[in-house]
Structure formats: structure tokens, C-alpha cells
Amino acid sequence: MSKPHILPTVILAMGLFGCGPAEEEPTPSIEAKAYFDVSADAKACDRITASLVAGGDFKATDIAGCDGIIDSANPPGFRVTRVNGYCHEEMCGSVLLGWFAVKEDSGQVFEVADVGDWKLGSEVTPSR
């Protein structure tokens, strides 16, 4: 007794149920590009960290690092960055310590009062 061949049935099923050969992905008509100046973001993070520590807002060991935003979103003359802390728990929610901006020509550091509009708040100074 010979066994029936199931290969034609499998091929038919693959075609009917979308398991056949992959179709080419459509090419998007608009190419999105985001540019991050990693070097400038790192310098901004160093400056913000130094200001926050000098101002007594945080200890250096509290700051894990920063995340810059895409260059086109930075207000003219400023580098905005998110400052992150460490998670010391098994499960953490946010590690956000705050949003800050560095004025590129002077190195002044400001709190970001409104992240939605990138409006600056008060300057971070050692006298705070």
C-alpha cells in the first residue's frame, strides 16, 4: 500500500493561506532620516552632569547618562538632553531625572520647563 503524496496539498495550502513565497516589500515614498550628533550630545551630557553635581541637585553616582534628541528638534543654539538615573530595584518604571538644555555658545545649563515646546526654565547654577 503506497502512501498518498501530500506535497501538492501543502503547496496549495501555502498559496491559499499566505504562506507562499514572500512578496517584495513596498518602497516608502518618503525616506525619514534622524540625525544625532553623538559628540555634541556627549559634551552636553558632561556639561549638564557637572552643573547638576556642582549645584547639589544630584551626586555624580546618581546620574547614569543622557539621551539627546534629534538635531532638528533642538532649539536654535541649544542641545536638549534627557538625564537618566540608575535603577536600583528589580523592576523600575522611569529613570528620568529631568530634561535639560545646554546653550552651545556659553555652556550655560537650563532646566527644560515644557518638553512639548522645549521651553526653557531656570538656569542650573552652583548657587542653587
HUCORCOR-V904187 format. One record per residue. N is the residue number from 0. PHI is phi as a letter, one per 20 degrees, with the letter a starting at -180 (none if undefined). PSI is psi in radians with two decimals (* if undefined). NEAR is the number of other C-alpha atoms within 8 Angstrom. Layout:
n & phi & psi & near
N & PHI & PSI & NEAR
N & PHI & PSI & NEAR
This chain:
n & phi & psi & near
0 & none & 2.19 & 2
1 & e & 2.61 & 3
2 & e & 2.50 & 4
3 & f & 2.59 & 4
4 & e & 2.17 & 5
5 & e & -0.09 & 6
6 & g & -0.83 & 6
7 & g & -0.62 & 7
8 & f & -0.71 & 7
9 & f & -0.77 & 8
10 & f & -0.76 & 9
11 & f & -0.77 & 8
12 & f & -0.69 & 9
13 & f & -0.72 & 10
14 & f & -0.69 & 9
15 & f & -0.59 & 7
16 & d & 0.30 & 7
17 & m & 0.33 & 6
18 & d & 0.18 & 9
19 & f & -2.88 & 8
20 & g & 2.47 & 4
21 & f & 2.41 & 5
22 & e & 2.76 & 4
23 & f & 2.45 & 4
24 & f & 2.41 & 4
25 & f & 2.50 & 4
26 & e & 2.22 & 4
27 & f & 2.54 & 5
28 & e & -0.38 & 4
29 & d & 2.21 & 4
30 & e & 2.08 & 5
31 & e & 2.30 & 4
32 & c & 2.37 & 4
33 & c & 2.28 & 6
34 & d & 2.24 & 7
35 & d & 2.20 & 9
36 & e & 1.61 & 7
37 & f & -0.68 & 7
38 & f & -0.81 & 6
39 & f & -0.66 & 8
40 & f & -0.69 & 13
41 & f & -0.72 & 9
42 & f & -0.73 & 8
43 & f & -0.74 & 13
44 & f & -0.76 & 12
45 & f & -0.77 & 8
46 & f & -0.76 & 11
47 & f & -0.80 & 12
48 & g & -0.81 & 10
49 & f & -0.72 & 8
50 & f & -0.75 & 12
51 & f & -0.68 & 14
52 & f & -0.79 & 11
53 & f & -0.59 & 9
54 & f & -0.10 & 12
55 & m & 0.17 & 9
56 & f & -0.68 & 7
57 & b & 2.78 & 9
58 & e & 2.68 & 9
59 & g & -0.58 & 7
60 & f & -0.20 & 5
61 & e & -0.38 & 8
62 & e & 2.07 & 12
63 & e & -0.50 & 9
64 & q & -2.95 & 8
65 & c & 2.77 & 10
66 & c & 2.06 & 9
67 & f & 2.96 & 11
68 & d & 2.89 & 9
69 & f & 2.53 & 9
70 & g & -0.68 & 9
71 & f & -0.29 & 5
72 & e & -0.24 & 6
73 & f & 2.36 & 12
74 & f & 2.57 & 8
75 & g & 2.21 & 4
76 & n & 0.05 & 8
77 & c & 2.70 & 10
78 & d & 2.08 & 14
79 & e & 2.42 & 13
80 & b & 2.62 & 14
81 & e & 2.27 & 12
82 & d & 2.25 & 15
83 & d & 2.55 & 13
84 & d & -3.09 & 11
85 & e & 2.63 & 8
86 & e & 2.11 & 7
87 & d & 0.18 & 5
88 & d & 2.92 & 5
89 & f & -0.70 & 4
90 & c & 2.32 & 5
91 & c & 2.67 & 8
92 & e & -2.07 & 4
93 & e & 2.53 & 4
94 & d & 0.29 & 9
95 & f & 2.16 & 8
96 & e & -0.39 & 8
97 & q & 2.97 & 9
98 & d & 2.35 & 11
99 & c & 2.76 & 13
100 & c & 2.46 & 15
101 & d & 2.25 & 14
102 & f & 2.07 & 12
103 & f & -0.63 & 9
104 & e & -0.37 & 5
105 & d & -0.34 & 5
106 & n & 0.08 & 8
107 & f & 2.52 & 9
108 & d & 2.34 & 14
109 & c & 2.59 & 13
110 & f & 2.62 & 13
111 & e & 1.97 & 13
112 & f & -0.58 & 9
113 & c & 1.80 & 9
114 & f & -0.57 & 8
115 & f & -0.61 & 5
116 & d & 0.04 & 5
117 & l & 0.69 & 10
118 & e & 2.33 & 9
119 & e & 2.59 & 10
120 & d & -2.46 & 9
121 & f & 2.73 & 7
122 & f & 2.48 & 8
123 & e & 2.02 & 12
124 & c & 2.72 & 10
125 & f & -0.34 & 9
126 & e & -0.03 & 4
127 & f & * & 6
